[in-house]
């Protein structure tokens, strides 16, 4: 079992302050050499941030310039509508099956909830500086404020607590055992919080340059270590601890999980590829299944657990790739 490479920390002066390298960014994509598999739907400028709902079959896509949410019928690719936003999101998630969609509006410093029929649910909630991601756990919503190093805890439409977080909190994941795990993209660590008591628990190394984290709805969370060219697996029960490392040919970035099929979907922007990984139920190693050709600059990925369909957004070309994974169409 490999151990994630420890990040170098430089002491600044004789005090306890530390200097960390800049956070990892998505690798730039070349012009694709292979035709992307599946159906291609034009959605608008710079799509980044996806949420697919298995109950309704709808997919929410975050767009910018102008800032809005595009709603797509994930079963046939039809564009259903658009919702103007105060600012564009980087990540989207569902508060629960059937919605609403949690939309962190970064430069507006707000959390917006949008129903899957296109209506904004209640008033936007003012949170911390540059909210980057959000997740629901224990009847609350947790928002990672990337430029304030905090988590906002929302209950009944208002912020009830602000929690200290490691430097530059980015992605969030809620686990089956009542934890919220945040990946701090600048400090290169993961930290878990008790979703009920709101107390911080373990803080562990997040690898060389992590960017995103997802939960497998059971015993583990998975981190895209973009600068480390790997996916890192962590146990969450009884405590947050490193479990496994899966090396990849190129830097991973977007990541999504299909809990029903025990599949992990990871994008490799530099290769314009989508990687399919099989994840274990309890013990065991993650296994590479196959890879697929994608659209250019595949920064975001989501999956519909009802159908197994996968959605990949091209930030460069403004399109959404709709893919039904089948062994016969796999491209290695």
Steps between C-alpha positions, in 0.01 A plus 500: 500500500646831397488804725417844355805715456532751782481860392802716569437780746733796529520688827475874462743672737520368857124499563243230441357641174557284191523556128319258271523469121203626298204266470492258208315614189335295224751393234453659158353272234633461145272474199345150524645237269207262545130564445320525834263212567129552554275797431624861499262778609581872486422660837671843512821676590761339728298223665656395830312335781249220443231330708297205369178398673403133476141564609404752230768420244593867484851641484600845626792671324677810636580763234668839497495820292205528549485319834216249507394144562395294199260210558526200266286189462774242555295223340472660153730806511223760461570845645219573748575849622742739661519677835686836533748509789674773699832340405627182341570184700805271484324204665141384522340236721156376599363563846308171464358280221257714305683822591543780562838568341751668731668783309796680663519837321869575546546874449154579641588317827160328503350153508202469266257207494336429165217252451528267202195664343702822472370694802733653758410355840485776764743789533872459430700457820802726561800282589877555517743620235502308172280199575638218285296190584207389715359176637202396711543291815296447816223740398750780440690644205875546520672754275878519443612866492823468305643850558397526866621158621164423659191283463158661526235280661147576378184389673145615424623753245761678714860457609503358853875435537826586329771236541872549462646302209849427363649736242284540188220247551369376165300183452262350758354153547240366744553143620260224604627508861411864564820679406578787265842483337664807349805505275718808557655555159774740614598327825474157332308333784164340567306579815189326629225660709220341697187612314291487819729664759693708241825410673814457287646149515799366306730692265712290262726556199309551176785415265710715267231729360140392569203673340174304553350245739198268477343243733423142394184509718654237727843469659733719294561835334706546185721797415622615159869571565551709188868578546571146624342332191298272727170436673539460877261292710431571869306302757242700698409238761586510785718798407642671193813311389689424178404172328628477142658678205403446136757636256370638169673576167414871524381752756141437620265791557122449484369212711157343558372181661223256408427338837246257355751347255811556713663707227725804519519732200810720465594743222851551364492839323851473357404181314132587438410173667244366746624223729263234638613348832338216696497567875487227767207451736723479808855368481688470174660717236348736247518350151532678164222384268545704181533852360291701253571787261342828614434853388778755542583633848282255699514677836167373636326162508174370649305174483133400515480200731160395365636439150879491546528778241800733533517874419822688420520877450745669261601834646671589171230413249183568702354154451379209711597143413236238583651155518350156559798289611508170312797264469456477124551876464790529741819656368830419665 
